[in-house]
Amino acid sequence: MGGARVLNSLLLLCMLGLVGTEGDEGCPVWDGAIGNPGVDRNVFCLAQLREPSTGITALFAGGSFTMAGGQFAKRIAFYTEPNWFPMGDGMDSSVFSIVNWSDALGDWIYAGGTFRIADKEDALGIAKWDGNRWTQVGGGVSGGRVFSLCVFDDGITRYVYVGGDFADAGGRPFPRLARWNGQEWSSTDRSPPNGPVHSMIVHDDGTGPNLYITGTFTDMAQMKVNSIARWDGEHWHTLGTGLTRDGRAALGLTLAGLRYGRDGRPSLIVAGRFDHAGEAAANNIAEWDGAQWHALDEGLDPWDVRSLSVFDSGDGQGPLLFAGGDFTTAGRDEAHHLARWDGRAWFPLGSGSDQEVYAMTTVQFPEERRQSLMIGGGFSSADGVAVHGAIELEGCPIPACEDIRKFDVRCRSRRIKVTIMIADASKVGEFLTLMVDGHRFPLEIKARFVELSVRGARGAHWVELISPGNCGIAKSVDCP
């Protein structure tokens, strides 16, 4: 990037209030309330979900713990400030994944793990919560464990996809990957993954939502996939030559989707334990841009990356990638179990945690116009804050755009791209108006980010964001 363009970009960011000034210190901040008294053992998963019986949105946690907030809560519980709440009699063994699900019978929370009992009833590896009690799901899975649950609509049917290291689902031979539509089990292919599935995510690369899975498998659907694959609802696809370590099968543990990754396009992040992603040398974390793999600087070393989350702390940098795990180095710097990636380099997250981080999730607080990053694991302190297994990194309010914003940019090319960040999720479905060089463009707000790319003359451009009744911030103006 040329010096003039860097200067223009910095001027633009300053005009939009996206470069911190003196007095912006203290954002974000650590809040240890959720971890005091916290939980007595490991937290393996976190998710912001809707509680079925009350309809409230809360933070749900699963793990190996038997106490949460000073009361009995066997392996699963939920938190609404300032209290933890048990969920029935819980499970007899660890919970690794939690999701919301709705079907003709009502709203549910599904949990998967190594358990065989839920609420003192048989529930092999998977169970559902209706707000009052746990029940089994279609006979459950046998011969192993459930590591991941993910809800994906293929355009015809909506399913809960279940991944792990099991032999069958509902008594049918669907090893390691199966799906449940609320009534029966099915598989996606006659040739299942030949190794465990550890994580799944729905990600839109710009062509529509697809299901991505990662784990320790090398083959599936009669293809060599090497630990990662994509499902479009009808067929499985490879992602280049996948992930490898020392030329052999690798371990994929976690996935995240970036709305604006490399070159401003959507990208998929995968992390775990590997030294190559495709042809790219990559230490335990890599980025897939839809066509090829890329390393994220020098990666995270020397041990596993176990959790990823995209979080906007409100400090003006926008959504950034956060990582947790067993690692002690991020890029070239010391980073104990916690780090963040700003698109160019890695940075430690304070002094990190004293033990492994297993789970992260970003929690939305629409009324306060902010987010928080919830972190769980086996630690007893994070950045010097004494906690028990869980901590909150509390973000600052994301500013709203109440007035007209104007700015200039100079492009050598004929194209100009403007990206708008929507601070208020309730504005989805409404319209904002963007004027570029005097031309008015009404844009429907379909997601948190709205993008406009237009063709014009070379040279100076002026852009005006008009957002009466809409909360929007011009995030960036660029010259593709």
SULDAQUI-V509052 format. One record per pair of residues at least 24 apart in sequence whose ideal C-beta (glycine too) atoms are under 7 Angstrom apart, sorted by the first residue. I is the first residue (numbers start at 1). J is the second residue. If there is no record, write none. Layout:
BEGIN
<<I;J> <I;J>>
END
This chain:
BEGIN
<<8;409> <8;410> <12;407> <12;409> <12;477> <15;407> <16;405> <16;473> <16;474> <17;316> <17;399> <18;316> <19;316> <20;315> <20;316> <27;313> <27;314> <27;315> <27;396> <28;313> <28;314> <28;315> <28;393> <28;394> <28;395> <28;396> <29;394> <30;382> <30;383> <30;385> <30;391> <30;393> <31;392> <31;394> <32;385> <32;386> <32;387> <32;391> <33;81> <33;82> <34;79> <34;390> <34;391> <34;392> <35;387> <35;388> <35;389> <35;390> <35;391> <36;387> <36;388> <37;69> <37;70> <37;388> <38;387> <38;388> <38;389> <38;390> <39;63> <39;65> <39;67> <39;68> <39;388> <39;389> <39;390> <40;65> <40;66> <40;67> <40;388> <41;65> <41;66> <42;358> <42;377> <42;378> <42;389> <43;358> <43;359> <43;376> <43;377> <43;389> <43;390> <44;94> <44;95> <44;96> <44;358> <44;359> <45;95> <45;96> <45;97> <45;98> <45;359> <46;359> <46;360> <46;361> <46;374> <46;376> <47;98> <47;99> <47;361> <48;361> <48;363> <48;364> <49;98> <49;100> <49;109> <50;100> <50;107> <51;78> <51;131> <52;106> <52;107> <52;108> <52;109> <52;129> <52;130> <52;131> <53;131> <53;132> <54;131> <56;80> <59;363> <59;374> <60;98> <60;109> <61;376> <61;390> <62;95> <62;96> <62;98> <62;111> <62;113> <63;94> <63;95> <64;94> <65;389> <75;115> <76;111> <87;129> <88;119> <88;133> <88;134> <89;119> <89;120> <91;115> <91;117> <91;118> <92;116> <92;117> <96;146> <96;147> <97;146> <97;147> <97;148> <97;149> <99;149> <99;150> <99;151> <99;160> <101;151> <101;160> <103;182> <104;182> <106;130> <110;137> <110;149> <110;160> <112;146> <112;149> <112;162> <112;164> <113;145> <113;146> <114;145> <125;166> <126;162> <137;180> <138;170> <138;180> <138;184> <138;185> <139;170> <139;171> <141;166> <141;168> <141;169> <142;166> <142;167> <142;168> <143;167> <143;168> <147;196> <147;197> <147;198> <148;197> <148;198> <148;199> <148;200> <150;200> <150;201> <150;202> <150;211> <152;202> <152;211> <154;233> <155;233> <157;181> <161;200> <161;211> <163;197> <163;200> <163;213> <163;215> <164;196> <164;197> <165;196> <177;213> <188;231> <189;220> <189;221> <189;236> <191;220> <191;221> <191;222> <192;220> <193;217> <193;220> <194;218> <194;219> <194;220> <198;252> <198;253> <199;252> <199;253> <199;254> <199;255> <201;255> <201;257> <203;257> <203;268> <204;266> <205;266> <205;290> <206;265> <206;266> <212;255> <212;268> <214;252> <214;255> <214;270> <214;272> <215;252> <216;249> <216;251> <218;249> <226;250> <227;251> <227;252> <228;252> <228;270> <239;288> <240;278> <240;292> <240;293> <241;278> <243;270> <243;274> <243;277> <244;274> <244;276> <245;273> <245;274> <245;275> <246;275> <250;274> <253;304> <253;305> <253;306> <254;305> <254;306> <254;307> <254;308> <255;308> <256;308> <256;309> <256;310> <256;321> <258;310> <258;321> <259;449> <260;449> <261;287> <261;289> <262;287> <262;289> <262;294> <264;478> <265;289> <269;308> <269;321> <271;305> <271;308> <271;323> <272;304> <272;305> <273;304> <284;327> <285;323> <296;341> <297;331> <297;345> <297;346> <298;331> <298;332> <300;325> <300;327> <300;329> <300;330> <300;339> <301;327> <301;329> <302;327> <302;328> <302;329> <303;327> <306;356> <306;357> <306;358> <307;357> <307;358> <307;359> <307;360> <308;360> <309;360> <309;361> <309;362> <309;373> <310;362> <311;362> <311;371> <311;373> <312;371> <312;395> <312;398> <313;395> <313;396> <314;370> <314;395> <314;396> <314;397> <314;398> <315;396> <317;342> <318;421> <318;475> <322;360> <322;373> <324;357> <324;360> <324;375> <324;377> <325;356> <325;357> <326;356> <349;383> <350;383> <351;383> <351;384> <352;383> <353;377> <353;379> <353;381> <353;382> <354;379> <354;380> <354;381> <355;379> <355;380> <364;425> <366;424> <366;425> <366;426> <368;397> <369;397> <369;398> <369;400> <369;423> <369;424> <370;395> <370;396> <370;397> <370;398> <371;395> <398;423> <399;423> <399;473> <400;424> <400;471> <401;465> <401;467> <401;471> <401;472> <401;473> <404;464> <404;466> <405;465> <405;474> <406;462> <406;464> <407;463> <407;477> <408;460> <408;461> <408;462> <409;461> <409;463> <409;477> <410;459> <410;460> <411;458> <411;461> <411;479> <412;458> <412;479> <413;458> <413;479> <413;480> <414;455> <414;456> <414;457> <414;458> <415;453> <415;455> <415;479> <415;480> <416;454> <416;456> <416;461> <416;477> <416;479> <417;451> <417;453> <417;478> <417;480> <418;452> <418;463> <418;474> <418;477> <419;449> <419;451> <419;475> <419;476> <420;449> <420;450> <420;465> <420;472> <420;473> <420;474> <420;475> <421;448> <421;449> <421;473> <421;475> <422;448> <422;450> <422;471> <422;472> <423;471> <423;473> <424;471> <427;470> <427;471> <430;470> <432;467> <432;470> <432;472> <433;466> <434;465> <435;464> <435;466> <436;461> <436;463> <437;461> <437;462> <445;470> <453;480>>
END
